Amino acid sequence: MKAMILAAGRGTRMAPLTDTCPKPLIPLCGKPLIVHHLEKLAAAGITDIVINHAWLGEQLEQALGNGSSWGIKIQYSPENEALETGGGVYQALPLLGEDAFLLINGDVWTNWDYSEVMNTSLQEGELGHLWLIDNPTHNPQGDFCLDEGKVLDATLQNEKALTFSGISLLSPTLWAEWTSGAYPLAPMLRSAMLQQQIIGSKLNADWVDVGTPQRLYDLEQRLCGGSSA
Protein backbone atom coordinates (compact mmCIF):
# COMPACT_ATOMS: atom_id res chain seq x y z
CA MET A 1 0.00 0.00 0.00
CA LYS A 2 1.13 3.52 -0.82
CA ALA A 3 0.49 6.63 1.25
CA MET A 4 0.26 10.29 0.37
CA ILE A 5 0.86 13.13 2.80
CA LEU A 6 -0.77 16.44 1.92
CA ALA A 7 1.87 19.10 2.54
CA ALA A 8 1.20 21.88 0.04
CA GLY A 9 -0.81 24.29 2.20
CA ARG A 10 0.44 27.80 2.86
CA GLY A 11 -0.27 27.49 6.57
CA THR A 12 -1.55 31.04 7.02
CA ARG A 13 -3.07 30.22 10.43
CA MET A 14 0.37 29.20 11.65
CA ALA A 15 1.99 32.53 10.74
CA PRO A 16 4.51 33.86 11.52
CA LEU A 17 5.97 30.35 11.97
CA THR A 18 5.23 29.51 8.35
CA ASP A 19 6.56 32.74 6.83
CA THR A 20 9.96 31.14 6.30
CA CYS A 21 9.27 27.46 7.02
CA PRO A 22 6.74 25.12 5.38
CA LYS A 23 4.17 23.96 7.90
CA PRO A 24 5.14 20.25 7.76
CA LEU A 25 8.68 21.14 8.90
CA ILE A 26 7.58 23.03 12.00
CA PRO A 27 9.10 21.13 14.94
CA LEU A 28 7.02 19.19 17.41
CA CYS A 29 9.02 17.82 20.34
CA GLY A 30 12.28 18.28 18.50
CA LYS A 31 11.42 16.91 15.07
CA PRO A 32 9.35 18.15 12.15
CA LEU A 33 5.65 17.39 12.30
CA ILE A 34 5.81 15.44 9.05
CA VAL A 35 8.57 13.21 10.44
CA HIS A 36 6.17 11.95 13.09
CA HIS A 37 4.05 10.64 10.19
CA LEU A 38 7.02 9.18 8.32
CA GLU A 39 8.21 7.27 11.38
CA LYS A 40 4.76 5.85 12.06
CA LEU A 41 4.26 4.86 8.41
CA ALA A 42 7.64 3.14 8.33
CA ALA A 43 6.81 1.27 11.54
CA ALA A 44 3.55 0.11 9.95
CA GLY A 45 5.37 -1.21 6.89
CA ILE A 46 4.02 1.49 4.58
CA THR A 47 7.21 2.53 2.87
CA ASP A 48 6.18 3.99 -0.51
CA ILE A 49 5.14 7.57 0.18
CA VAL A 50 4.15 10.53 -2.00
CA ILE A 51 4.35 14.08 -0.67
CA ASN A 52 2.95 17.09 -2.50
CA HIS A 53 4.27 20.56 -1.82
CA ALA A 54 3.97 24.15 -2.98
CA TRP A 55 4.93 26.86 -0.47
CA LEU A 56 8.68 26.58 0.28
CA GLY A 57 8.56 23.05 -1.07
CA GLU A 58 12.27 22.97 -1.82
CA GLN A 59 12.88 23.03 1.93
CA LEU A 60 10.80 19.87 2.32
CA GLU A 61 12.76 18.01 -0.33
CA GLN A 62 16.05 19.16 1.15
CA ALA A 63 15.07 18.11 4.66
CA LEU A 64 13.52 14.74 3.83
CA GLY A 65 15.45 13.66 0.77
CA ASN A 66 14.49 10.31 -0.71
CA GLY A 67 13.31 8.96 2.64
CA SER A 68 16.20 6.53 3.13
CA SER A 69 16.83 7.93 6.62
CA TRP A 70 13.57 6.26 7.70
CA GLY A 71 13.81 3.19 5.49
CA ILE A 72 11.15 4.48 3.10
CA LYS A 73 10.92 5.78 -0.45
CA ILE A 74 9.62 9.33 -0.92
CA GLN A 75 8.39 10.70 -4.24
CA TYR A 76 7.40 14.35 -4.54
CA SER A 77 4.57 16.01 -6.42
CA PRO A 78 5.56 19.70 -6.63
CA GLU A 79 2.84 22.22 -7.42
CA ASN A 80 3.57 25.56 -9.05
CA GLU A 81 0.61 26.87 -7.09
CA ALA A 82 -1.35 25.06 -4.42
CA LEU A 83 -3.95 22.78 -6.03
CA GLU A 84 -5.93 22.22 -2.80
CA THR A 85 -6.61 18.72 -1.54
CA GLY A 86 -8.56 17.30 -4.46
CA GLY A 87 -6.46 18.81 -7.22
CA GLY A 88 -3.26 17.99 -5.41
CA VAL A 89 -4.09 14.30 -5.26
CA TYR A 90 -5.24 14.30 -8.89
CA GLN A 91 -1.83 15.55 -9.99
CA ALA A 92 -0.13 12.86 -7.90
CA LEU A 93 -2.26 9.94 -9.16
CA PRO A 94 0.42 8.70 -11.60
CA LEU A 95 2.71 8.23 -8.59
CA LEU A 96 0.06 6.49 -6.52
CA GLY A 97 -0.91 3.72 -8.90
CA GLU A 98 -4.23 1.93 -9.35
CA ASP A 99 -4.81 0.59 -5.84
CA ALA A 100 -6.42 2.33 -2.87
CA PHE A 101 -3.96 4.51 -0.96
CA LEU A 102 -3.74 6.03 2.50
CA LEU A 103 -4.18 9.82 2.46
CA ILE A 104 -3.03 11.88 5.45
CA ASN A 105 -3.32 15.59 6.15
CA GLY A 106 0.19 16.70 6.98
CA ASP A 107 -0.94 19.13 9.67
CA VAL A 108 -2.53 16.60 12.02
CA TRP A 109 -0.90 14.61 14.80
CA THR A 110 -2.14 11.29 16.10
CA ASN A 111 -0.87 8.31 18.02
CA TRP A 112 -3.03 6.01 15.89
CA ASP A 113 -1.26 2.87 14.69
CA TYR A 114 -1.15 3.17 10.89
CA SER A 115 -0.82 -0.58 10.55
CA GLU A 116 -4.56 -0.76 11.26
CA VAL A 117 -5.18 0.47 7.73
CA MET A 118 -3.82 -2.86 6.51
CA ASN A 119 -6.98 -4.46 7.90
CA THR A 120 -9.17 -2.04 5.96
CA SER A 121 -10.31 -2.67 2.42
CA LEU A 122 -12.76 -1.17 -0.03
CA GLN A 123 -15.39 -3.47 -1.46
CA GLU A 124 -16.82 -3.21 -4.95
CA GLY A 125 -18.52 0.15 -5.41
CA GLU A 126 -16.82 1.75 -2.40
CA LEU A 127 -14.57 4.71 -3.15
CA GLY A 128 -13.27 5.64 0.28
CA HIS A 129 -13.00 4.87 3.98
CA LEU A 130 -12.84 7.88 6.32
CA TRP A 131 -11.73 7.85 9.93
CA LEU A 132 -13.82 10.20 12.07
CA ILE A 133 -13.32 11.61 15.56
CA ASP A 134 -15.42 13.27 18.22
CA ASN A 135 -15.71 16.96 17.50
CA PRO A 136 -12.88 19.11 18.84
CA THR A 137 -13.67 22.51 20.31
CA HIS A 138 -12.63 24.30 17.13
CA ASN A 139 -15.10 22.27 15.00
CA PRO A 140 -18.15 21.73 17.25
CA GLN A 141 -20.60 21.15 14.39
CA GLY A 142 -18.61 18.30 12.88
CA ASP A 143 -18.34 17.34 9.22
CA PHE A 144 -19.98 14.00 8.46
CA CYS A 145 -22.33 11.47 10.03
CA LEU A 146 -21.55 7.80 10.54
CA ASP A 147 -24.53 5.49 10.10
CA GLU A 148 -23.99 1.72 10.23
CA GLY A 149 -20.60 2.02 8.58
CA LYS A 150 -21.68 4.50 5.92
CA VAL A 151 -20.45 8.09 5.98
CA LEU A 152 -23.14 10.65 5.16
CA ASP A 153 -23.17 14.37 4.49
CA ALA A 154 -23.95 16.03 7.82
CA THR A 155 -25.84 18.87 6.12
CA LEU A 156 -28.43 16.34 4.94
CA GLN A 157 -28.84 14.44 8.21
CA ASN A 158 -30.43 15.02 11.59
CA GLU A 159 -27.90 12.83 13.36
CA LYS A 160 -24.96 14.07 15.40
CA ALA A 161 -22.00 14.76 13.14
CA LEU A 162 -18.40 13.77 13.71
CA THR A 163 -15.20 15.44 12.51
CA PHE A 164 -13.12 14.07 9.65
CA SER A 165 -9.67 13.25 10.99
CA GLY A 166 -7.89 13.97 7.71
CA ILE A 167 -6.97 10.27 7.45
CA SER A 168 -8.60 8.18 4.76
CA LEU A 169 -8.21 5.22 2.46
CA LEU A 170 -9.24 6.32 -1.03
CA SER A 171 -9.63 4.68 -4.40
CA PRO A 172 -8.18 6.51 -7.42
CA THR A 173 -11.57 5.88 -9.03
CA LEU A 174 -12.91 8.72 -6.86
CA TRP A 175 -11.19 11.04 -9.36
CA ALA A 176 -12.59 9.29 -12.45
CA GLU A 177 -14.76 12.25 -13.45
CA TRP A 178 -12.39 14.96 -12.29
CA THR A 179 -9.61 16.74 -14.14
CA SER A 180 -6.61 18.89 -13.30
CA GLY A 181 -7.01 22.15 -11.43
CA ALA A 182 -7.34 23.49 -7.91
CA TYR A 183 -10.29 22.08 -5.96
CA PRO A 184 -10.97 20.65 -2.48
CA LEU A 185 -11.60 17.03 -1.59
CA ALA A 186 -14.71 17.56 0.56
CA PRO A 187 -17.19 18.19 -2.31
CA MET A 188 -15.90 15.03 -4.03
CA LEU A 189 -16.52 13.02 -0.90
CA ARG A 190 -19.99 14.49 -0.41
CA SER A 191 -20.91 13.62 -4.00
CA ALA A 192 -19.79 10.02 -3.45
CA MET A 193 -21.70 9.91 -0.14
CA LEU A 194 -24.94 10.55 -2.03
CA GLN A 195 -24.27 7.30 -3.88
CA GLN A 196 -23.49 5.39 -0.64
CA GLN A 197 -19.89 4.98 -1.83
CA ILE A 198 -18.06 6.21 1.29
CA ILE A 199 -17.67 4.08 4.40
CA GLY A 200 -16.00 4.94 7.68
CA SER A 201 -15.23 4.25 11.31
CA LYS A 202 -14.24 6.02 14.50
CA LEU A 203 -10.56 6.77 15.00
CA ASN A 204 -9.93 5.37 18.46
CA ALA A 205 -6.76 7.31 19.19
CA ASP A 206 -5.48 10.65 20.37
CA TRP A 207 -5.69 13.25 17.60
CA VAL A 208 -4.92 16.96 17.19
CA ASP A 209 -5.31 19.31 14.25
CA VAL A 210 -2.07 21.26 14.65
CA GLY A 211 -3.46 24.24 12.79
CA THR A 212 -2.49 27.19 14.98
CA PRO A 213 0.53 28.17 17.10
CA GLN A 214 -1.60 27.75 20.24
CA ARG A 215 -2.58 24.18 19.37
CA LEU A 216 1.05 23.39 18.57
CA TYR A 217 2.13 24.82 21.91
CA ASP A 218 -0.57 22.94 23.83
CA LEU A 219 0.31 19.65 22.11
CA GLU A 220 4.01 20.09 22.76
CA GLN A 221 3.35 20.87 26.42
CA ARG A 222 1.31 17.69 26.70
CA LEU A 223 3.70 15.39 24.83
CA CYS A 224 7.10 16.62 25.95
CA GLY A 225 6.68 19.37 28.50
CA GLY A 226 7.34 22.08 25.94
CA SER A 227 10.87 20.94 25.13
CA SER A 228 11.80 21.52 21.49
CA ALA A 229 15.42 20.41 21.73
C-alpha positions in Angstrom: 0.0 0.0 0.0 1.1 3.5 -0.8 0.5 6.6 1.2 0.3 10.3 0.4 0.9 13.1 2.8 -0.8 16.4 1.9 1.9 19.1 2.5 1.2 21.9 0.0 -0.8 24.3 2.2 0.4 27.8 2.9 -0.3 27.5 6.6 -1.5 31.0 7.0 -3.1 30.2 10.4 0.4 29.2 11.6 2.0 32.5 10.7 4.5 33.9 11.5 6.0 30.4 12.0 5.2 29.5 8.3 6.6 32.7 6.8 10.0 31.1 6.3 9.3 27.5 7.0 6.7 25.1 5.4 4.2 24.0 7.9 5.1 20.3 7.8 8.7 21.1 8.9 7.6 23.0 12.0 9.1 21.1 14.9 7.0 19.2 17.4 9.0 17.8 20.3 12.3 18.3 18.5 11.4 16.9 15.1 9.4 18.2 12.1 5.7 17.4 12.3 5.8 15.4 9.0 8.6 13.2 10.4 6.2 12.0 13.1 4.0 10.6 10.2 7.0 9.2 8.3 8.2 7.3 11.4 4.8 5.8 12.1 4.3 4.9 8.4 7.6 3.1 8.3 6.8 1.3 11.5 3.6 0.1 10.0 5.4 -1.2 6.9 4.0 1.5 4.6 7.2 2.5 2.9 6.2 4.0 -0.5 5.1 7.6 0.2 4.1 10.5 -2.0 4.3 14.1 -0.7 2.9 17.1 -2.5 4.3 20.6 -1.8 4.0 24.2 -3.0 4.9 26.9 -0.5 8.7 26.6 0.3 8.6 23.0 -1.1 12.3 23.0 -1.8 12.9 23.0 1.9 10.8 19.9 2.3 12.8 18.0 -0.3 16.1 19.2 1.1 15.1 18.1 4.7 13.5 14.7 3.8 15.5 13.7 0.8 14.5 10.3 -0.7 13.3 9.0 2.6 16.2 6.5 3.1 16.8 7.9 6.6 13.6 6.3 7.7 13.8 3.2 5.5 11.2 4.5 3.1 10.9 5.8 -0.5 9.6 9.3 -0.9 8.4 10.7 -4.2 7.4 14.4 -4.5 4.6 16.0 -6.4 5.6 19.7 -6.6 2.8 22.2 -7.4 3.6 25.6 -9.1 0.6 26.9 -7.1 -1.4 25.1 -4.4 -3.9 22.8 -6.0 -5.9 22.2 -2.8 -6.6 18.7 -1.5 -8.6 17.3 -4.5 -6.5 18.8 -7.2 -3.3 18.0 -5.4 -4.1 14.3 -5.3 -5.2 14.3 -8.9 -1.8 15.6 -10.0 -0.1 12.9 -7.9 -2.3 9.9 -9.2 0.4 8.7 -11.6 2.7 8.2 -8.6 0.1 6.5 -6.5 -0.9 3.7 -8.9 -4.2 1.9 -9.4 -4.8 0.6 -5.8 -6.4 2.3 -2.9 -4.0 4.5 -1.0 -3.7 6.0 2.5 -4.2 9.8 2.5 -3.0 11.9 5.4 -3.3 15.6 6.1 0.2 16.7 7.0 -0.9 19.1 9.7 -2.5 16.6 12.0 -0.9 14.6 14.8 -2.1 11.3 16.1 -0.9 8.3 18.0 -3.0 6.0 15.9 -1.3 2.9 14.7 -1.2 3.2 10.9 -0.8 -0.6 10.6 -4.6 -0.8 11.3 -5.2 0.5 7.7 -3.8 -2.9 6.5 -7.0 -4.5 7.9 -9.2 -2.0 6.0 -10.3 -2.7 2.4 -12.8 -1.2 0.0 -15.4 -3.5 -1.5 -16.8 -3.2 -4.9 -18.5 0.2 -5.4 -16.8 1.8 -2.4 -14.6 4.7 -3.1 -13.3 5.6 0.3 -13.0 4.9 4.0 -12.8 7.9 6.3 -11.7 7.9 9.9 -13.8 10.2 12.1 -13.3 11.6 15.6 -15.4 13.3 18.2 -15.7 17.0 17.5 -12.9 19.1 18.8 -13.7 22.5 20.3 -12.6 24.3 17.1 -15.1 22.3 15.0 -18.1 21.7 17.3 -20.6 21.1 14.4 -18.6 18.3 12.9 -18.3 17.3 9.2 -20.0 14.0 8.5 -22.3 11.5 10.0 -21.5 7.8 10.5 -24.5 5.5 10.1 -24.0 1.7 10.2 -20.6 2.0 8.6 -21.7 4.5 5.9 -20.5 8.1 6.0 -23.1 10.7 5.2 -23.2 14.4 4.5 -23.9 16.0 7.8 -25.8 18.9 6.1 -28.4 16.3 4.9 -28.8 14.4 8.2 -30.4 15.0 11.6 -27.9 12.8 13.4 -25.0 14.1 15.4 -22.0 14.8 13.1 -18.4 13.8 13.7 -15.2 15.4 12.5 -13.1 14.1 9.7 -9.7 13.3 11.0 -7.9 14.0 7.7 -7.0 10.3 7.4 -8.6 8.2 4.8 -8.2 5.2 2.5 -9.2 6.3 -1.0 -9.6 4.7 -4.4 -8.2 6.5 -7.4 -11.6 5.9 -9.0 -12.9 8.7 -6.9 -11.2 11.0 -9.4 -12.6 9.3 -12.5 -14.8 12.2 -13.4 -12.4 15.0 -12.3 -9.6 16.7 -14.1 -6.6 18.9 -13.3 -7.0 22.1 -11.4 -7.3 23.5 -7.9 -10.3 22.1 -6.0 -11.0 20.6 -2.5 -11.6 17.0 -1.6 -14.7 17.6 0.6 -17.2 18.2 -2.3 -15.9 15.0 -4.0 -16.5 13.0 -0.9 -20.0 14.5 -0.4 -20.9 13.6 -4.0 -19.8 10.0 -3.4 -21.7 9.9 -0.1 -24.9 10.5 -2.0 -24.3 7.3 -3.9 -23.5 5.4 -0.6 -19.9 5.0 -1.8 -18.1 6.2 1.3 -17.7 4.1 4.4 -16.0 4.9 7.7 -15.2 4.3 11.3 -14.2 6.0 14.5 -10.6 6.8 15.0 -9.9 5.4 18.5 -6.8 7.3 19.2 -5.5 10.6 20.4 -5.7 13.3 17.6 -4.9 17.0 17.2 -5.3 19.3 14.3 -2.1 21.3 14.6 -3.5 24.2 12.8 -2.5 27.2 15.0 0.5 28.2 17.1 -1.6 27.7 20.2 -2.6 24.2 19.4 1.0 23.4 18.6 2.1 24.8 21.9 -0.6 22.9 23.8 0.3 19.7 22.1 4.0 20.1 22.8 3.4 20.9 26.4 1.3 17.7 26.7 3.7 15.4 24.8 7.1 16.6 26.0 6.7 19.4 28.5 7.3 22.1 25.9 10.9 20.9 25.1 11.8 21.5 21.5 15.4 20.4 21.7 
